[in-house]
């Protein structure tokens, strides 16, 4: 009996390996929950770089809408054969929490391949706000409860939850002004209609050199090379105030391990080329390229963090 089971396991392993060798048998689709931005750049880099290896073709396909849930659902429901992949951002972990009716689980319904990289979030204020750092901003918020406002790209968005995380850690309560997009929130910050925004570096960078906005913290684990004098939240005494805009690649849940391993090998190879590095740098992406196991652990921890924030801040989207 044991010998039969062992033989079955061996045969299954051989079948999976054979399937991986034959993969792909048709074009690979890279679904993007966003029409533009850094994730779109990653889609272009991978679709161009993988075409030489996967002769059947690689198509980068924007699928925006419904807060990213259209792309998430499409990939989650796709056959687990490696031909439909997801390039995602923090919507992977946040959307299932704020939209429980979707019944999506980032680790059950997807198989992580690799984290491509991160873009730092910056805490920026209008110049009329006197605070030059987090300590001064917290002091101001506590001295004038209910006065300081912040903009976000909507209830349940990444920058909304990051600011709620800040509120929890700093024990303050800022007034939320939700917008339809981060662009509108930042433009209103420049006009002085709100006091603060926590947003991706790419969304605020153009206003920093002209002093239309002031950066008071970097919310990554290290300082930004072009902002060497701006300390991180960690350096400013808030070790848990870490939130980056990450971008990674996933397959549907249940995709065979040999296919995941081959995709990981090819995606990391393409992403390490000088051409890819140049494109990623133009999008302010700090390249990571970790393993499927490391990316899985990252997603698990990120999900736990945002579930706690949603629960403690009583964020309700549905």
N, C-alpha and C positions, 0 to 999 in steps of 0.2 A: 504493500500500500504506500509506504513512504517513498519507495523507489518510483512509483507511478506519479506521485505528487511532485517529486524532484524533477522528473522528466518533463512534466507539464510546465513547470516553472521555466525550465531551460528552453522549451519550445516557444513559450510565450515571449521570453527575452529575445530569442532569435527573430521571431515575427516582428516585434517592435523595432529591432535594429534594422531589419529589412525595410520596414516602412519608413524609417528615418532616412535610409540610403536612397529610397525612391522619391522622397519628399524634395521639392513640391511637385505636384502633378498638374497644377493650374496656377494662374496668377495669385500672388499674395496681396491681400488688401490691408493697408494700414489705415484704420479708422481714427480720425481726430475729432475730439469734441469741440474744437475751436477752429474758426475760419482763418485766423491770422495769428501772429505772435511767435513766441519761442517754440511752442509745440509744433507749429506749422513748419518752422525751420528744420526741426528734427525730422519731420515727415519727409521733407524734400531731400535732406542728406541721406536718409536711409533708403528711400525709394531709388535715388540715383546710384548710391553706392552698392546696393544689393543686386542690381540688375545683371551685373557681369557674372555673379555666382548663381543666381536663380533665373535661368534663361526663360522660364515661363512668364516672367514679368513681375514687377512690384508696383502697385498703384497706391498712391497717397490720396486718401478720400476724406475730405472734411465732412463731418456729420454734426454740425452745431445744433443747439436747440435744447430747450427744457433743462437748462442748467447742466448740460453735459449728459443727461440721462439717456438721450437717444442713442449716442454712441456706446455708452455702457451697456445698455440693454441689447443692442445689436450684436456686440461681441460676446456677451454672456450667453446668448441664445444660439450662437454660431456653432457649427460642428467642431469638435475639439481635435482638429487635424492640422493646425498650424497655418492654415490658409487665410485666416482672418485674425488680425492682431489689433491691439489697442495702444495708442500713444496717449498717455494720460497725465494729469496733473493732480493736485490735491482733491479734485472733485471725486477721484476714485474712493477716497476714504470719507469725505464729507457728505457727498450726495446721499449715500445709503442711510446715513444717520439722520439728516434733516428731512429726507423723503422716505420714511419707512414703508410707505405703500408700494414702493418699487420692489421690495423684497429681494434686494441685491445684497450679497455679502462679498466684499473684495477678495477674501481668501478662499471662499467656497466656489464662487462663480468665475474666478480668473486664476490663471497660473502665471506668476511673476517670471519675467525673463531677465531684465536688468533695469536698474535705475540709471538713466542716462546722465542726469546732472541736476543741479539746483540753481535757482536764481534767488538772491537775497531779498528779503522784505526789509524795507526801511520805514522807520517811524519819522514822519515829517510833519512840521507845523508851519502855520502861516507866520510871517515875520512879526506880526502884531502880538503874537504870543511870546511873552518874555523868557520862557523856559529854554535853556540851552542844553539840557540833558534830562534824563528820566527822573532823577531825584527832584529837580526843580518843577518838572511837569506834574509829578504826583503831588507836590506841595501846593501847587496852584489849584489842582483839581479838588484837593481836600479843603482848601480855604474857601472855594466857591462851588459847593456841591450843586450839580444840576446846571452849571453854566457852560462848561467846555463841551464842544460838540465834535463829532468825528463823522467822516463820510465813508461809505463802503459801496460795493457794487451790488448790494441787496441783502436782504435777510437770508442767512444761511450761507452766504458767500465766504470764501476763504478769508478776505480781509475783515469781514464782520466778525468771524469767530476768533481770529487772531486778536482783535481788539477786545473781545469779551474775555479772552485769556488774560490779556493785560489787566483788565478791570479786576478779575479775580485775584491775580497775584499782587496787584498794587492796592487792593481794597479801596477802589474808587468806583464811581459810577458816572461815566460819560454819557452824553445824549447822542443817540444814534440817528444819523440822517442817511437812510438808504437811497441809492441811486440805481439807475438801470445798468450802469457799467462803471468800472473803475475810472475810465476816462472822464466821465461827467463828475465823479467825486473829486478827482484831482483838479479839474478845471475850477470847480467851486471853491476848493481849498485855495487855489491861486488868487481867486477873487476875494477871498476872505469871508465867504459865506459859511464855512466850517473852520474849526480850529486845527484839526489834526486828521491825518490819514495814515494808516499802515498799508503800504502797497508794495508791489514788486518794484524793484529798482528800475526796470524798463519803463514803468508807467510814470515815474516821477523824475527821472534823471535829467531830462531836458530843462527843468526849472531850477535845478540846484546851482549851476554856475552863475546864473543871473540874480541869485539871491531872492527869487520869488518864493522859494520854500527853504526851510532850514531843517537839516537832518539832525535828529537828536539821538538816534540809535540805529545800529544794524542788528537785525534779529536773526542772524546766522550764528555759526560757531566761531567765526573769525572775521576780522576786519576786511573791508573791501580794499583792494589795491589802489583804486583811484580815490578812495575816501579814507586815507590812512589815519586821520585825526578823529574819526568818528568811532567811539568804542561800541562794542556789542552790548546787548542787554545783559549778557553774562558778566562782562567786565563792570557793569554798572550795578551789580548786586542782585540781579534777577536771573539766576541760573536756569530757570524753567521757561524763560521767555525766549524760546527758540522756535521759529516757524519759517520754513523756506518754501518756495514754490518749486516743487520737484517735478521732474518729467521722467517717465519710465515707460517700458514696453511690456505688455502682458498678452497672453493667449487665453482662449476660453478655458475654464476649469476642466480638468481631466485630460488635457493634451498630453500625449505620451512623453515620458522623460527624454528619450533619444531625440525627439523633434525639438523639445525645449533646449536641449544642450547644443544642437546644431544651430538653432536660431541665436542663442546666446553667443556662440563662437563667432558667427558671421556679423552680428550687430555690433559686438565689441570691436571686432577687427575694423569694420568700416568707421566706427566712431573714433578710433584711435589714429586715423590717417591725418596728415597735415591739412588736407582740404576740409575734412569734417571739423577739426579743431578750430580752424579759422572761421568757419560758418557758425559754430557754437559760440565762439568768443564774440562774434558780431551781435549775437542775441543775449550777451551777458550771462551765458550759461557756464557754471563751474562744473566741469565734467567729473563724474564719479565712476561709472561703469563697475558695478558690483556684481556678485553672483546671484543666481535665483534664490538661494537660501538666505543670503543677506538682504535681498530686496523683500522677501517674504517677512522677515523679522522687522524690517523698517515699516512695512504696511501695517503689521499687527500693532506696533507701538503707536503709530500715527492714528490708527482707528481708536485705540483706547484713549488717547489724549483728547481727540475731538468729541468723543462720546461723553467724557467727563465735562468738557466745556459746555456742550449743549444741555446736559443735565443740570449743571450748577447755575448756568445763566438762564435756564428755562427758555431756550430758543425754540420757537414753534413756527414751522413753515406750513404744516398741513393741519 
